Amino acid sequence: MLTISQLAAYAGVTVRAVRHYHRIGLLPEPERDRSGYRTYDAVAVVRLIRIRTLADAGVPLARVQELLEAGPEEFAGGVQEIDKALRAEIRRLQDTRSRLAKLAAGEHLALPQSVVDYLDRLRGLGVEERYIEMERDAWIMIAAQAPHSIDAVIAKKHEELDDPDMVKLYSLLSGALDWPADDPQIVEVADIMERLMIRAEEAGEVRADDGIDDQFVDLLDSTTANSSPVAERLRAILEERGWRGWIRTERVPAERLSTELPPS
């Protein structure tokens, strides 16, 4: 007869594991002898080895009891079922690892690949990282708000980067974070933006359907306008010229504009 320590040693497990198997009902707990000790026989050794073998093979403990008591066909079927579940779990873990690897790059967090590629293109144009970080945060919000249309929106942004005016605009905005509010380059930025907006209006793209609701657009517009004194000055210049909005730009009729702008 064996003590619990001897049983554990023969089966290649710890005493703690034996006690755990007792608690969950996998290994019957023998009666105590006259000295108050529990003793085990060869049957307990064999059962414990089978439990350990199944557990080491990845069989959940909740299924071990079922397999221990199954006949050959039931055992084979149970193993196949467990194998199927394990393969599904492996695929899930591999997908998790893949996503973690992407997250190591930073921008993949909450951003689809299309936006990451667009930001990388801006870097290739020499846009400063500080400005890219600001634009990245805006794209994170847009992608969350319109996940099904974000790729189409980004495709349009790539088309816009083929326009030399857009490239020039990014070149100026990249350094605008350090400009004073009265920097004359702000007027140059406004001129470029107005040319781009006129072209978009002529092409019927000013109010394009981007999948983003008006309230969210207002949030993004206010965030942009309040980001720096330069942005506020630029907004004022464009409004004086009859344009309003950052995310969705629109031309405001002169009579309507005169009632909305504060007196100078």
Sequence and secondary structure as in RCSB ss.txt:
>XXXX:A:sequence
MLTISQLAAYAGVTVRAVRHYHRIGLLPEPERDRSGYRTYDAVAVVRLIRIRTLADAGVPLARVQELLEAGPEEF
AGGVQEIDKALRAEIRRLQDTRSRLAKLAAGEHLALPQSVVDYLDRLRGLGVEERYIEMERDAWIMIAAQAPHSI
DAVIAKKHEELDDPDMVKLYSLLSGALDWPADDPQIVEVADIMERLMIRAEEAGEVRADDGIDDQFVDLLDSTTA
NSSPVAERLRAILEERGWRGWIRTERVPAERLSTELPPS
>XXXX:A:secstr
 B HHHHHHHHT  HHHHHHHHHTTSS    B TTS B B HHHHHHHHHHHHHHHTT  HHHHHHHHT  HHHH
HHHHHHHHHHHHHHHHHHHHHHHHHHHHTTSTTTT  HHHHHHHHHHHHTT  HHHHHHHHHHHHHHHHH TTTH
HHHHHHHHHHTTSHHHHHHHHHHHHGGG  TT THHHHHHHHHHHHHHHHHHTT TT   S  HHHHHHHHHHHH
TS HHHHHHHHHHHHTTEE SSS EE  HHHHHHHS   
